[in-house]
Amino acid sequence: MAQQKKLWGGRFAAPTASSVEAFTASIDVDARLYRHDIAGSIAHVRMLARQRIISAQEGRKIVRGLQSIQKEVERGAFPFSTADEDIHMNIEHRLIEKIGRVGEKLHTARSRNDQVALDLRLYLRDELGAILGALEGLKRELGRAARRYLDVIMPGYTHLQRAQPVLFSHHLLAYVEMLERDRERMRQCQERVDVLPLGSGALAGTTFPIDRAYVAKLLEFARISKNSIDAVSDRDFILEFLSASAVLFVHLSRLAEEMVLWSSEEFGFIELPDRYCTGSSMMPQKKNPDVPELIRGKSGRVFGHLQALLTVMKGLPLAYNRDLQEDKIPLFDTVDTVKACLGMTADLIRELKVNKERMRAAVQDGFTNATEVADYLVGRGLSFRSAHAVTGKVVRFCLDHGKRIEQLSLMELRRFSRRFEKDVFVFLTPEAAVRRRRAPGGTSAANVRRRLRELGV
Ligand code: ARG
């Protein structure tokens, strides 16, 4: 088969091996940049015409050609070809095919190196907008659930052992705090993405009298890059996004893990909606929490993508190297995974049902009021360490006699300390334990309500 001539083929005596075409092509991956590639090219061409680097008529022709190519892609009629390597070459080649030689002027004062850096920034800027929206959406669902279940008390855990009573809402708001920091990180990342690299050429800048500020204005970039070598070779804006995503996935996977645990028969704290669970091919009784399990599992690939790109970037000499083409799979897959998992998590939170009685039973069975006993004795003048020791003995006694602390009589309690009085019992309910944790940040309903207001969720 006769090979099609490459746009860069001038200095080559032999055509590219077809194995090399297949090996170096990225079109299967980067085709998704078509919209941003075309938007960037249109802004570039407008500037070229405005600066009289090409004529106004040429500019119009090219812009129209690019617009019709966009429609072609969106109709599914664009003839993508591996021989044209990547989305940039595919579009440029098609442009020349469609409008003739005037299309060859598009690439004046531009290199694929500043072009791809531009496309990636345009793409990520858009996606960060969507991700910030999805983060807000999840925060809102958690806030709604926190309001809905304000009267639900659950055992808080340390070491996965029942520790102290907390409001279920307080537990949910812990995730809202994490997600709020995730939002801040994404927001800051977005600011650093918001820089126009176009105009850097291959690496050294360009001799043409271009107007970068005008292109920045057309594409709504806040700033233009200040060093052409940096602009074509840095990908730290992607690394930042991947790292913010990795931290986000630490949070999502912990929440997912808790949904798996809580929905188990052993906990029985929540029920996940049937619509979000799946059955077993063998065991008819099963209802499996596959969705939170997959959210937990997908954190693996997000962490991997960060590691992958760090490794690609490390030790690369300036400026552009083809290694950089490997930035796309980590970036695109992370964007997809983040959006999908934020949406799924929000759905789960919206639809889960809480089993208030099971949570309360777990609070009462777990000696979660032992700290209240110790605090009570401190209030009666004992040092905290002595109070801790006395309470430990009370718990031991209860364990030996199969009783809960609040089931002991005052006489029994006084065997451990004369400081116990009748009023001790009012401190021992889960409600009292929660209500009294009024210091800022604690689990009292007053604090939780205030925080819900402050967060606006
Ligand atoms: N497909 C390339 C990439 O994704 C575009 C830039 C190509 N530049 C070059 N000098 N070969 O990085």
Residues whose N, C-alpha, C, O or C-beta is under 5 A from the ligand:
A	BS01	LIG	S26 D86 R112 N113 V116 L324 Q325
